Amino acid sequence: MKLDITTPGQQLFSGEASLVQLPGLDGLFEILENHAPMVAALKKGKVKVQQRDGNTEFFEINGGTAEILHNNILVLAE
């Protein structure tokens, strides 16, 4: 899946991921390949990105939105 995590000041991540965990308003949720299209509001927390090579990265966000469509994830974070 293609993942982009962007804040107003910088791009935190752009690349391929096999799993993305996001802090939704009602709790954590994960996105895998071929996830159904959706838009979600995000709260303050950590975004977990598991890359295809097995490396895992975490990014701290202060909220935002996520759009999932056709194996593309766009996170607009604060």
All heavy atoms as a GROMACS GRO file, in nm:
protein
  594
    1MET      N    1   0.084  -0.118   0.000
    1MET     CA    2   0.000   0.000   0.000
    1MET      C    3   0.089   0.123   0.000
    1MET      O    4   0.193   0.124   0.062
    1MET     CB    5  -0.085   0.006   0.126
    1MET     CG    6  -0.183  -0.106   0.146
    1MET     SD    7  -0.272  -0.089   0.301
    1MET     CE    8  -0.140  -0.110   0.421
    2LYS      N    9   0.041   0.226  -0.066
    2LYS     CA   10   0.112   0.355  -0.066
    2LYS      C   11   0.060   0.438   0.049
    2LYS      O   12  -0.060   0.453   0.067
    2LYS     CB   13   0.085   0.425  -0.199
    2LYS     CG   14   0.142   0.564  -0.209
    2LYS     CD   15   0.290   0.562  -0.236
    2LYS     CE   16   0.338   0.701  -0.272
    2LYS     NZ   17   0.409   0.767  -0.168
    3LEU      N   18   0.151   0.490   0.131
    3LEU     CA   19   0.115   0.570   0.247
    3LEU      C   20   0.184   0.705   0.242
    3LEU      O   21   0.305   0.712   0.218
    3LEU     CB   22   0.155   0.497   0.377
    3LEU     CG   23   0.144   0.578   0.506
    3LEU    CD1   24  -0.001   0.613   0.537
    3LEU    CD2   25   0.206   0.500   0.621
    4ASP      N   26   0.106   0.811   0.266
    4ASP     CA   27   0.160   0.945   0.282
    4ASP      C   28   0.107   1.002   0.412
    4ASP      O   29  -0.015   1.002   0.434
    4ASP     CB   30   0.118   1.036   0.166
    4ASP     CG   31   0.188   0.999   0.036
    4ASP    OD1   32   0.311   1.008   0.034
    4ASP    OD2   33   0.119   0.961  -0.059
    5ILE      N   34   0.198   1.049   0.497
    5ILE     CA   35   0.161   1.117   0.621
    5ILE      C   36   0.214   1.260   0.610
    5ILE      O   37   0.336   1.279   0.602
    5ILE     CB   38   0.218   1.048   0.746
    5ILE    CG1   39   0.176   0.902   0.753
    5ILE    CG2   40   0.175   1.123   0.873
    5ILE    CD1   41   0.242   0.823   0.864
    6THR      N   42   0.123   1.357   0.610
    6THR     CA   43   0.160   1.496   0.587
    6THR      C   44   0.105   1.584   0.698
    6THR      O   45  -0.008   1.566   0.742
    6THR     CB   46   0.102   1.543   0.451
    6THR    OG1   47   0.151   1.456   0.350
    6THR    CG2   48   0.146   1.683   0.419
    7THR      N   49   0.187   1.679   0.742
    7THR     CA   50   0.143   1.783   0.836
    7THR      C   51   0.149   1.916   0.761
    7THR      O   52   0.206   1.921   0.652
    7THR     CB   53   0.235   1.789   0.960
    7THR    OG1   54   0.363   1.835   0.919
    7THR    CG2   55   0.248   1.654   1.030
    8PRO      N   56   0.094   2.023   0.818
    8PRO     CA   57   0.104   2.152   0.749
    8PRO      C   58   0.249   2.196   0.722
    8PRO      O   59   0.275   2.266   0.626
    8PRO     CB   60   0.035   2.249   0.845
    8PRO     CG   61  -0.062   2.164   0.920
    8PRO     CD   62   0.008   2.031   0.936
    9GLY      N   63   0.342   2.151   0.804
    9GLY     CA   64   0.480   2.195   0.789
    9GLY      C   65   0.574   2.102   0.716
    9GLY      O   66   0.678   2.145   0.666
   10GLN      N   67   0.538   1.972   0.709
   10GLN     CA   68   0.631   1.877   0.648
   10GLN      C   69   0.563   1.746   0.614
   10GLN      O   70   0.455   1.716   0.661
   10GLN     CB   71   0.748   1.851   0.743
   10GLN     CG   72   0.708   1.780   0.871
   10GLN     CD   73   0.826   1.751   0.960
   10GLN    OE1   74   0.935   1.723   0.912
   10GLN    NE2   75   0.805   1.760   1.091
   11GLN      N   76   0.633   1.667   0.532
   11GLN     CA   77   0.587   1.532   0.503
   11GLN      C   78   0.663   1.438   0.595
   11GLN      O   79   0.786   1.431   0.591
   11GLN     CB   80   0.612   1.496   0.357
   11GLN     CG   81   0.558   1.360   0.323
   11GLN     CD   82   0.518   1.350   0.177
   11GLN    OE1   83   0.552   1.434   0.097
   11GLN    NE2   84   0.446   1.245   0.144
   12LEU      N   85   0.589   1.366   0.681
   12LEU     CA   86   0.653   1.277   0.778
   12LEU      C   87   0.693   1.143   0.716
   12LEU      O   88   0.794   1.085   0.753
   12LEU     CB   89   0.559   1.250   0.896
   12LEU     CG   90   0.519   1.371   0.980
   12LEU    CD1   91   0.421   1.328   1.088
   12LEU    CD2   92   0.641   1.437   1.040
   13PHE      N   93   0.611   1.094   0.621
   13PHE     CA   94   0.640   0.964   0.562
   13PHE      C   95   0.576   0.957   0.424
   13PHE      O   96   0.465   1.004   0.403
   13PHE     CB   97   0.583   0.851   0.649
   13PHE     CG   98   0.613   0.713   0.597
   13PHE    CD1   99   0.730   0.648   0.633
   13PHE    CD2  100   0.525   0.649   0.511
   13PHE    CE1  101   0.757   0.520   0.585
   13PHE    CE2  102   0.553   0.522   0.462
   13PHE     CZ  103   0.669   0.457   0.500
   14SER      N  104   0.647   0.897   0.331
   14SER     CA  105   0.593   0.866   0.200
   14SER      C  106   0.660   0.738   0.153
   14SER      O  107   0.783   0.733   0.139
   14SER     CB  108   0.621   0.979   0.101
   14SER     OG  109   0.565   0.948  -0.026
   15GLY      N  110   0.581   0.633   0.135
   15GLY     CA  111   0.639   0.507   0.092
   15GLY      C  112   0.539   0.393   0.100
   15GLY      O  113   0.419   0.414   0.119
   16GLU      N  114   0.590   0.273   0.090
   16GLU     CA  115   0.508   0.152   0.092
   16GLU      C  116   0.497   0.098   0.234
   16GLU      O  117   0.593   0.104   0.311
   16GLU     CB  118   0.569   0.045   0.002
   16GLU     CG  119   0.563   0.078  -0.145
   16GLU     CD  120   0.421   0.076  -0.200
   16GLU    OE1  121   0.344  -0.014  -0.165
   16GLU    OE2  122   0.388   0.167  -0.279
   17ALA      N  123   0.380   0.046   0.267
   17ALA     CA  124   0.357  -0.012   0.399
   17ALA      C  125   0.273  -0.139   0.383
   17ALA      O  126   0.192  -0.150   0.291
   17ALA     CB  127   0.283   0.087   0.488
   18SER      N  128   0.293  -0.234   0.472
   18SER     CA  129   0.211  -0.355   0.472
   18SER      C  130   0.101  -0.347   0.576
   18SER      O  131   0.001  -0.417   0.566
   18SER     CB  132   0.297  -0.479   0.495
   18SER     OG  133   0.366  -0.470   0.618
   19LEU      N  134   0.118  -0.261   0.677
   19LEU     CA  135   0.019  -0.241   0.782
   19LEU      C  136   0.032  -0.100   0.835
   19LEU      O  137   0.143  -0.051   0.854
   19LEU     CB  138   0.040  -0.341   0.896
   19LEU     CG  139  -0.051  -0.328   1.018
   19LEU    CD1  140  -0.085  -0.464   1.074
   19LEU    CD2  141   0.011  -0.242   1.125
   20VAL      N  142  -0.082  -0.034   0.858
   20VAL     CA  143  -0.084   0.099   0.918
   20VAL      C  144  -0.186   0.097   1.031
   20VAL      O  145  -0.301   0.059   1.011
   20VAL     CB  146  -0.121   0.207   0.815
   20VAL    CG1  147  -0.123   0.345   0.880
   20VAL    CG2  148  -0.024   0.206   0.698
   21GLN      N  149  -0.142   0.136   1.151
   21GLN     CA  150  -0.232   0.146   1.266
   21GLN      C  151  -0.252   0.293   1.298
   21GLN      O  152  -0.154   0.368   1.310
   21GLN     CB  153  -0.172   0.073   1.386
   21GLN     CG  154  -0.265   0.069   1.506
   21GLN     CD  155  -0.199  -0.001   1.623
   21GLN    OE1  156  -0.107   0.054   1.684
   21GLN    NE2  157  -0.244  -0.122   1.652
   22LEU      N  158  -0.379   0.334   1.310
   22LEU     CA  159  -0.413   0.475   1.329
   22LEU      C  160  -0.495   0.496   1.456
   22LEU      O  161  -0.576   0.409   1.492
   22LEU     CB  162  -0.493   0.525   1.208
   22LEU     CG  163  -0.421   0.518   1.074
   22LEU    CD1  164  -0.519   0.531   0.959
   22LEU    CD2  165  -0.316   0.625   1.066
   23PRO      N  166  -0.479   0.612   1.522
   23PRO     CA  167  -0.557   0.642   1.642
   23PRO      C  168  -0.690   0.709   1.608
   23PRO      O  169  -0.700   0.831   1.599
   23PRO     CB  170  -0.464   0.737   1.720
   23PRO     CG  171  -0.390   0.810   1.612
   23PRO     CD  172  -0.373   0.710   1.500
   24GLY      N  173  -0.793   0.630   1.582
   24GLY     CA  174  -0.925   0.684   1.550
   24GLY      C  175  -0.991   0.743   1.673
   24GLY      O  176  -0.949   0.718   1.787
   25LEU      N  177  -1.096   0.818   1.653
   25LEU     CA  178  -1.167   0.881   1.765
   25LEU      C  179  -1.224   0.778   1.862
   25LEU      O  180  -1.232   0.803   1.982
   25LEU     CB  181  -1.280   0.970   1.712
   25LEU     CG  182  -1.239   1.093   1.633
   25LEU    CD1  183  -1.362   1.170   1.588
   25LEU    CD2  184  -1.146   1.182   1.714
   26ASP      N  185  -1.261   0.661   1.811
   26ASP     CA  186  -1.318   0.555   1.896
   26ASP      C  187  -1.217   0.447   1.932
   26ASP      O  188  -1.254   0.344   1.986
   26ASP     CB  189  -1.438   0.491   1.826
   26ASP     CG  190  -1.554   0.587   1.812
   26ASP    OD1  191  -1.574   0.670   1.902
   26ASP    OD2  192  -1.625   0.579   1.709
   27GLY      N  193  -1.090   0.468   1.901
   27GLY     CA  194  -0.986   0.371   1.934
   27GLY      C  195  -0.897   0.341   1.816
   27GLY      O  196  -0.918   0.392   1.705
   28LEU      N  197  -0.796   0.258   1.839
   28LEU     CA  198  -0.701   0.222   1.734
   28LEU      C  199  -0.768   0.133   1.630
   28LEU      O  200  -0.853   0.051   1.662
   28LEU     CB  201  -0.583   0.147   1.794
   28LEU     CG  202  -0.492   0.225   1.889
   28LEU    CD1  203  -0.389   0.131   1.950
   28LEU    CD2  204  -0.424   0.339   1.817
   29PHE      N  205  -0.727   0.151   1.504
   29PHE     CA  206  -0.770   0.060   1.399
   29PHE      C  207  -0.655   0.041   1.301
   29PHE      O  208  -0.565   0.124   1.292
   29PHE     CB  209  -0.897   0.109   1.328
   29PHE     CG  210  -0.883   0.238   1.253
   29PHE    CD1  211  -0.860   0.237   1.116
   29PHE    CD2  212  -0.895   0.360   1.317
   29PHE    CE1  213  -0.848   0.356   1.045
   29PHE    CE2  214  -0.885   0.480   1.246
   29PHE     CZ  215  -0.861   0.477   1.110
   30GLU      N  216  -0.658  -0.072   1.230
   30GLU     CA  217  -0.549  -0.106   1.138
   30GLU      C  218  -0.600  -0.114   0.996
   30GLU      O  219  -0.714  -0.154   0.971
   30GLU     CB  220  -0.485  -0.239   1.178
   30GLU     CG  221  -0.412  -0.232   1.310
   30GLU     CD  222  -0.340  -0.361   1.346
   30GLU    OE1  223  -0.364  -0.465   1.281
   30GLU    OE2  224  -0.259  -0.356   1.439
   31ILE      N  225  -0.512  -0.079   0.904
   31ILE     CA  226  -0.539  -0.086   0.761
   31ILE      C  227  -0.442  -0.187   0.701
   31ILE      O  228  -0.321  -0.177   0.722
   31ILE     CB  229  -0.518   0.051   0.694
   31ILE    CG1  230  -0.599   0.160   0.762
   31ILE    CG2  231  -0.550   0.043   0.545
   31ILE    CD1  232  -0.748   0.143   0.758
   32LEU      N  233  -0.497  -0.282   0.626
   32LEU     CA  234  -0.418  -0.381   0.552
   32LEU      C  235  -0.447  -0.365   0.403
   32LEU      O  236  -0.535  -0.290   0.364
   32LEU     CB  237  -0.451  -0.522   0.599
   32LEU     CG  238  -0.425  -0.554   0.745
   32LEU    CD1  239  -0.485  -0.689   0.782
   32LEU    CD2  240  -0.275  -0.554   0.773
   33GLU      N  241  -0.376  -0.440   0.320
   33GLU     CA  242  -0.398  -0.437   0.175
   33GLU      C  243  -0.546  -0.461   0.143
   33GLU      O  244  -0.614  -0.537   0.211
   33GLU     CB  245  -0.316  -0.547   0.107
   33GLU     CG  246  -0.167  -0.526   0.117
   33GLU     CD  247  -0.107  -0.466  -0.009
   33GLU    OE1  248  -0.178  -0.450  -0.110
   33GLU    OE2  249   0.012  -0.435  -0.004
   34ASN      N  250  -0.594  -0.394   0.040
   34ASN     CA  251  -0.730  -0.409  -0.011
   34ASN      C  252  -0.838  -0.373   0.089
   34ASN      O  253  -0.948  -0.428   0.085
   34ASN     CB  254  -0.752  -0.549  -0.066
   34ASN     CG  255  -0.656  -0.581  -0.179
   34ASN    OD1  256  -0.635  -0.499  -0.269
   34ASN    ND2  257  -0.593  -0.697  -0.174
   35HIS      N  258  -0.810  -0.280   0.179
   35HIS     CA  259  -0.909  -0.233   0.276
   35HIS      C  260  -1.020  -0.160   0.202
   35HIS      O  261  -0.998  -0.097   0.099
   35HIS     CB  262  -0.842  -0.139   0.377
   35HIS     CG  263  -0.925  -0.112   0.498
   35HIS    ND1  264  -1.030  -0.024   0.498
   35HIS    CD2  265  -0.917  -0.162   0.624
   35HIS    CE1  266  -1.083  -0.021   0.618
   35HIS    NE2  267  -1.017  -0.104   0.696
   36ALA      N  268  -1.140  -0.166   0.255
   36ALA     CA  269  -1.253  -0.094   0.196
   36ALA      C  270  -1.227   0.056   0.201
   36ALA      O  271  -1.162   0.105   0.294
   36ALA     CB  272  -1.381  -0.128   0.273
   37PRO      N  273  -1.277   0.130   0.104
   37PRO     CA  274  -1.261   0.276   0.107
   37PRO      C  275  -1.325   0.336   0.232
   37PRO      O  276  -1.432   0.291   0.274
   37PRO     CB  277  -1.336   0.323  -0.019
   37PRO     CG  278  -1.340   0.204  -0.107
   37PRO     CD  279  -1.347   0.085  -0.016
   38MET      N  280  -1.259   0.434   0.290
   38MET     CA  281  -1.315   0.501   0.407
   38MET      C  282  -1.244   0.632   0.433
   38MET      O  283  -1.134   0.655   0.383
   38MET     CB  284  -1.306   0.411   0.532
   38MET     CG  285  -1.166   0.389   0.585
   38MET     SD  286  -1.157   0.283   0.731
   38MET     CE  287  -1.210   0.394   0.859
   39VAL      N  288  -1.310   0.717   0.512
   39VAL     CA  289  -1.252   0.840   0.563
   39VAL      C  290  -1.272   0.836   0.714
   39VAL      O  291  -1.380   0.798   0.761
   39VAL     CB  292  -1.320   0.965   0.504
   39VAL    CG1  293  -1.268   1.091   0.569
   39VAL    CG2  294  -1.299   0.969   0.354
   40ALA      N  295  -1.168   0.868   0.790
   40ALA     CA  296  -1.177   0.859   0.936
   40ALA      C  297  -1.114   0.982   1.001
   40ALA      O  298  -1.012   1.032   0.954
   40ALA     CB  299  -1.107   0.733   0.987
   41ALA      N  300  -1.175   1.026   1.110
   41ALA     CA  301  -1.117   1.132   1.193
   41ALA      C  302  -1.018   1.068   1.289
   41ALA      O  303  -1.042   0.958   1.340
   41ALA     CB  304  -1.226   1.205   1.270
   42LEU      N  305  -0.907   1.136   1.314
   42LEU     CA  306  -0.802   1.084   1.401
   42LEU      C  307  -0.785   1.174   1.523
   42LEU      O  308  -0.805   1.294   1.515
   42LEU     CB  309  -0.670   1.075   1.325
   42LEU     CG  310  -0.672   0.996   1.195
   42LEU    CD1  311  -0.537   1.005   1.126
   42LEU    CD2  312  -0.710   0.851   1.220
   43LYS      N  313  -0.747   1.112   1.634
   43LYS     CA  314  -0.718   1.188   1.755
   43LYS      C  315  -0.567   1.185   1.780
   43LYS      O  316  -0.492   1.120   1.707
   43LYS     CB  317  -0.794   1.132   1.875
   43LYS     CG  318  -0.751   0.992   1.916
   43LYS     CD  319  -0.831   0.945   2.035
   43LYS     CE  320  -0.788   0.804   2.077
   43LYS     NZ  321  -0.865   0.757   2.191
   44LYS      N  322  -0.525   1.252   1.885
   44LYS     CA  323  -0.383   1.255   1.922
   44LYS      C  324  -0.337   1.114   1.955
   44LYS      O  325  -0.407   1.039   2.025
   44LYS     CB  326  -0.363   1.347   2.042
   44LYS     CG  327  -0.219   1.359   2.084
   44LYS     CD  328  -0.202   1.458   2.197
   44LYS     CE  329  -0.054   1.467   2.232
   44LYS     NZ  330  -0.027   1.574   2.326
   45GLY      N  331  -0.221   1.077   1.904
   45GLY     CA  332  -0.166   0.944   1.931
   45GLY      C  333  -0.055   0.910   1.835
   45GLY      O  334   0.000   0.997   1.766
   46LYS      N  335  -0.023   0.782   1.829
   46LYS     CA  336   0.086   0.734   1.744
   46LYS      C  337   0.031   0.661   1.623
   46LYS      O  338  -0.063   0.581   1.634
   46LYS     CB  339   0.176   0.638   1.822
   46LYS     CG  340   0.258   0.705   1.929
   46LYS     CD  341   0.353   0.607   1.993
   46LYS     CE  342   0.432   0.677   2.104
   46LYS     NZ  343   0.523   0.586   2.170
   47VAL      N  344   0.092   0.689   1.509
   47VAL     CA  345   0.066   0.614   1.386
   47VAL      C  346   0.177   0.510   1.374
   47VAL      O  347   0.295   0.544   1.376
   47VAL     CB  348   0.066   0.706   1.262
   47VAL    CG1  349   0.049   0.625   1.136
   47VAL    CG2  350  -0.042   0.812   1.276
   48LYS      N  351   0.136   0.384   1.365
   48LYS     CA  352   0.233   0.274   1.350
   48LYS      C  353   0.238   0.235   1.203
   48LYS      O  354   0.134   0.210   1.141
   48LYS     CB  355   0.190   0.154   1.434
   48LYS     CG  356   0.277   0.032   1.418
   48LYS     CD  357   0.221  -0.084   1.499
   48LYS     CE  358   0.299  -0.211   1.478
   48LYS     NZ  359   0.238  -0.323   1.555
   49VAL      N  360   0.358   0.232   1.147
   49VAL     CA  361   0.377   0.196   1.007
   49VAL      C  362   0.469   0.076   1.000
   49VAL      O  363   0.586   0.084   1.040
   49VAL     CB  364   0.438   0.312   0.925
   49VAL    CG1  365   0.460   0.270   0.781
   49VAL    CG2  366   0.351   0.435   0.935
   50GLN      N  367   0.416  -0.036   0.953
   50GLN     CA  368   0.498  -0.155   0.932
   50GLN      C  369   0.530  -0.160   0.783
   50GLN      O  370   0.440  -0.172   0.700
   50GLN     CB  371   0.426  -0.282   0.975
   50GLN     CG  372   0.512  -0.404   0.969
   50GLN     CD  373   0.440  -0.525   1.029
   50GLN    OE1  374   0.321  -0.522   1.054
   50GLN    NE2  375   0.515  -0.630   1.050
   51GLN      N  376   0.658  -0.148   0.753
   51GLN     CA  377   0.702  -0.145   0.613
   51GLN      C  378   0.716  -0.286   0.559
   51GLN      O  379   0.723  -0.383   0.635
   51GLN     CB  380   0.832  -0.068   0.601
   51GLN     CG  381   0.817   0.078   0.644
   51GLN     CD  382   0.948   0.152   0.640
   51GLN    OE1  383   1.044   0.110   0.576
   51GLN    NE2  384   0.953   0.264   0.709
   52ARG      N  385   0.720  -0.298   0.428
   52ARG     CA  386   0.730  -0.430   0.364
   52ARG      C  387   0.857  -0.504   0.402
   52ARG      O  388   0.859  -0.626   0.403
   52ARG     CB  389   0.721  -0.415   0.213
   52ARG     CG  390   0.585  -0.367   0.168
   52ARG     CD  391   0.569  -0.385   0.019
   52ARG     NE  392   0.442  -0.332  -0.026
   52ARG     CZ  393   0.328  -0.398  -0.019
   52ARG    NH1  394   0.322  -0.517   0.034
   52ARG    NH2  395   0.217  -0.343  -0.065
   53ASP      N  396   0.965  -0.432   0.434
   53ASP     CA  397   1.090  -0.496   0.470
   53ASP      C  398   1.094  -0.541   0.617
   53ASP      O  399   1.196  -0.590   0.665
   53ASP     CB  400   1.210  -0.406   0.439
   53ASP     CG  401   1.209  -0.276   0.518
   53ASP    OD1  402   1.123  -0.259   0.608
   53ASP    OD2  403   1.293  -0.190   0.490
   54GLY      N  404   0.983  -0.520   0.690
   54GLY     CA  405   0.976  -0.563   0.829
   54GLY      C  406   1.003  -0.455   0.931
   54GLY      O  407   0.975  -0.472   1.049
   55ASN      N  408   1.060  -0.343   0.888
   55ASN     CA  409   1.086  -0.232   0.981
   55ASN      C  410   0.954  -0.168   1.024
   55ASN      O  411   0.860  -0.158   0.946
   55ASN     CB  412   1.174  -0.126   0.915
   55ASN     CG  413   1.316  -0.173   0.897
   55ASN    OD1  414   1.365  -0.257   0.970
   55ASN    ND2  415   1.383  -0.117   0.797
   56THR      N  416   0.951  -0.123   1.148
   56THR     CA  417   0.833  -0.056   1.202
   56THR      C  418   0.873   0.082   1.250
   56THR      O  419   0.973   0.098   1.318
   56THR     CB  420   0.772  -0.136   1.319
   56THR    OG1  421   0.737  -0.266   1.271
   56THR    CG2  422   0.649  -0.067   1.374
   57GLU      N  423   0.794   0.183   1.210
   57GLU     CA  424   0.818   0.322   1.252
   57GLU      C  425   0.693   0.374   1.320
   57GLU      O  426   0.581   0.330   1.290
   57GLU     CB  427   0.850   0.410   1.131
   57GLU     CG  428   0.983   0.381   1.066
   57GLU     CD  429   1.016   0.484   0.960
   57GLU    OE1  430   1.034   0.602   0.996
   57GLU    OE2  431   1.021   0.447   0.842
   58PHE      N  432   0.712   0.470   1.410
   58PHE     CA  433   0.601   0.535   1.479
   58PHE      C  434   0.611   0.685   1.458
   58PHE      O  435   0.720   0.742   1.462
   58PHE     CB  436   0.606   0.504   1.629
   58PHE     CG  437   0.580   0.361   1.662
   58PHE    CD1  438   0.685   0.270   1.669
   58PHE    CD2  439   0.452   0.315   1.685
   58PHE    CE1  440   0.662   0.137   1.698
   58PHE    CE2  441   0.428   0.182   1.715
   58PHE     CZ  442   0.534   0.093   1.722
   59PHE      N  443   0.495   0.749   1.436
   59PHE     CA  444   0.488   0.893   1.417
   59PHE      C  445   0.382   0.948   1.512
   59PHE      O  446   0.270   0.899   1.514
   59PHE     CB  447   0.451   0.928   1.273
   59PHE     CG  448   0.550   0.875   1.172
   59PHE    CD1  449   0.529   0.753   1.110
   59PHE    CD2  450   0.664   0.945   1.141
   59PHE    CE1  451   0.619   0.702   1.019
   59PHE    CE2  452   0.756   0.896   1.050
   59PHE     CZ  453   0.734   0.774   0.989
   60GLU      N  454   0.418   1.048   1.589
   60GLU     CA  455   0.326   1.112   1.684
   60GLU      C  456   0.247   1.220   1.609
   60GLU      O  457   0.305   1.303   1.541
   60GLU     CB  458   0.405   1.175   1.798
   60GLU     CG  459   0.322   1.219   1.915
   60GLU     CD  460   0.270   1.105   2.000
   60GLU    OE1  461   0.342   1.004   2.015
   60GLU    OE2  462   0.158   1.117   2.051
   61ILE      N  463   0.112   1.213   1.622
   61ILE     CA  464   0.028   1.315   1.560
   61ILE      C  465  -0.065   1.375   1.665
   61ILE      O  466  -0.088   1.315   1.770
   61ILE     CB  467  -0.055   1.260   1.442
   61ILE    CG1  468  -0.154   1.154   1.488
   61ILE    CG2  469   0.036   1.208   1.331
   61ILE    CD1  470  -0.256   1.115   1.382
   62ASN      N  471  -0.119   1.493   1.636
   62ASN     CA  472  -0.210   1.562   1.727
   62ASN      C  473  -0.353   1.560   1.675
   62ASN      O  474  -0.433   1.645   1.711
   62ASN     CB  475  -0.165   1.706   1.750
   62ASN     CG  476  -0.039   1.712   1.832
   62ASN    OD1  477  -0.023   1.638   1.927
   62ASN    ND2  478   0.052   1.800   1.793
   63GLY      N  479  -0.385   1.464   1.591
   63GLY     CA  480  -0.518   1.454   1.531
   63GLY      C  481  -0.508   1.472   1.381
   63GLY      O  482  -0.400   1.490   1.326
   64GLY      N  483  -0.624   1.465   1.315
   64GLY     CA  484  -0.626   1.484   1.170
   64GLY      C  485  -0.731   1.395   1.106
   64GLY      O  486  -0.828   1.355   1.169
   65THR      N  487  -0.709   1.364   0.977
   65THR     CA  488  -0.799   1.276   0.903
   65THR      C  489  -0.718   1.177   0.821
   65THR      O  490  -0.602   1.202   0.788
   65THR     CB  491  -0.890   1.356   0.806
   65THR    OG1  492  -0.808   1.426   0.714
   65THR    CG2  493  -0.980   1.452   0.880
   66ALA      N  494  -0.783   1.065   0.789
   66ALA     CA  495  -0.721   0.963   0.704
   66ALA      C  496  -0.820   0.926   0.594
   66ALA      O  497  -0.939   0.911   0.620
   66ALA     CB  498  -0.685   0.839   0.785
   67GLU      N  499  -0.767   0.913   0.472
   67GLU     CA  500  -0.848   0.869   0.360
   67GLU      C  501  -0.785   0.742   0.304
   67GLU      O  502  -0.665   0.740   0.275
   67GLU     CB  503  -0.852   0.976   0.251
   67GLU     CG  504  -0.931   0.932   0.128
   67GLU     CD  505  -0.920   1.030   0.015
   67GLU    OE1  506  -0.807   1.049  -0.037
   67GLU    OE2  507  -1.023   1.088  -0.021
   68ILE      N  508  -0.865   0.636   0.291
   68ILE     CA  509  -0.818   0.509   0.238
   68ILE      C  510  -0.896   0.481   0.110
   68ILE      O  511  -1.020   0.479   0.112
   68ILE     CB  512  -0.838   0.393   0.339
   68ILE    CG1  513  -0.754   0.418   0.466
   68ILE    CG2  514  -0.800   0.260   0.277
   68ILE    CD1  515  -0.822   0.493   0.572
   69LEU      N  516  -0.825   0.462  -0.001
   69LEU     CA  517  -0.890   0.439  -0.129
   69LEU      C  518  -0.794   0.368  -0.224
   69LEU      O  519  -0.684   0.421  -0.251
   69LEU     CB  520  -0.937   0.571  -0.191
   69LEU     CG  521  -1.014   0.565  -0.321
   69LEU    CD1  522  -1.147   0.491  -0.301
   69LEU    CD2  523  -1.039   0.705  -0.374
   70HIS      N  524  -0.832   0.252  -0.273
   70HIS     CA  525  -0.754   0.177  -0.372
   70HIS      C  526  -0.609   0.155  -0.329
   70HIS      O  527  -0.515   0.183  -0.404
   70HIS     CB  528  -0.757   0.246  -0.509
   70HIS     CG  529  -0.894   0.268  -0.563
   70HIS    ND1  530  -0.983   0.166  -0.587
   70HIS    CD2  531  -0.958   0.383  -0.596
   70HIS    CE1  532  -1.095   0.215  -0.634
   70HIS    NE2  533  -1.084   0.347  -0.639
   71ASN      N  534  -0.588   0.107  -0.208
   71ASN     CA  535  -0.454   0.079  -0.153
   71ASN      C  536  -0.367   0.203  -0.143
   71ASN      O  537  -0.243   0.194  -0.143
   71ASN     CB  538  -0.382  -0.031  -0.231
   71ASN     CG  539  -0.436  -0.167  -0.198
   71ASN    OD1  540  -0.475  -0.194  -0.084
   71ASN    ND2  541  -0.442  -0.255  -0.297
   72ASN      N  542  -0.429   0.319  -0.134
   72ASN     CA  543  -0.359   0.445  -0.106
   72ASN      C  544  -0.414   0.502   0.023
   72ASN      O  545  -0.536   0.514   0.039
   72ASN     CB  546  -0.381   0.545  -0.220
   72ASN     CG  547  -0.307   0.506  -0.344
   72ASN    OD1  548  -0.185   0.492  -0.345
   72ASN    ND2  549  -0.381   0.487  -0.453
   73ILE      N  550  -0.324   0.537   0.114
   73ILE     CA  551  -0.364   0.595   0.242
   73ILE      C  552  -0.302   0.734   0.250
   73ILE      O  553  -0.182   0.750   0.237
   73ILE     CB  554  -0.315   0.510   0.361
   73ILE    CG1  555  -0.366   0.368   0.348
   73ILE    CG2  556  -0.358   0.574   0.492
   73ILE    CD1  557  -0.302   0.272   0.447
   74LEU      N  558  -0.389   0.832   0.273
   74LEU     CA  559  -0.344   0.969   0.292
   74LEU      C  560  -0.383   1.012   0.431
   74LEU      O  561  -0.501   1.014   0.465
   74LEU     CB  562  -0.408   1.063   0.188
   74LEU     CG  563  -0.379   1.212   0.204
   74LEU    CD1  564  -0.228   1.240   0.194
   74LEU    CD2  565  -0.456   1.293   0.103
   75VAL      N  566  -0.282   1.044   0.513
   75VAL     CA  567  -0.306   1.094   0.648
   75VAL      C  568  -0.269   1.242   0.651
   75VAL      O  569  -0.153   1.277   0.625
   75VAL     CB  570  -0.223   1.017   0.753
   75VAL    CG1  571  -0.242   1.076   0.892
   75VAL    CG2  572  -0.261   0.868   0.752
   76LEU      N  573  -0.369   1.326   0.675
   76LEU     CA  574  -0.346   1.470   0.692
   76LEU      C  575  -0.348   1.496   0.842
   76LEU      O  576  -0.454   1.494   0.904
   76LEU     CB  577  -0.455   1.550   0.621
   76LEU     CG  578  -0.464   1.527   0.470
   76LEU    CD1  579  -0.583   1.601   0.413
   76LEU    CD2  580  -0.336   1.567   0.400
   77ALA      N  581  -0.229   1.512   0.899
   77ALA     CA  582  -0.214   1.519   1.044
   77ALA      C  583  -0.186   1.661   1.090
   77ALA      O  584  -0.134   1.744   1.015
   77ALA     CB  585  -0.099   1.428   1.088
   78GLU      N  586  -0.221   1.686   1.215
   78GLU     CA  587  -0.191   1.814   1.278
   78GLU      C  588  -0.061   1.805   1.353
   78GLU      O  589  -0.020   1.701   1.395
   78GLU     CB  590  -0.302   1.853   1.375
   78GLU     CG  591  -0.435   1.874   1.305
   78GLU     CD  592  -0.548   1.900   1.402
   78GLU    OE1  593  -0.523   1.920   1.523
   78GLU    OE2  594  -0.662   1.898   1.358
   0.00000   0.00000   0.00000
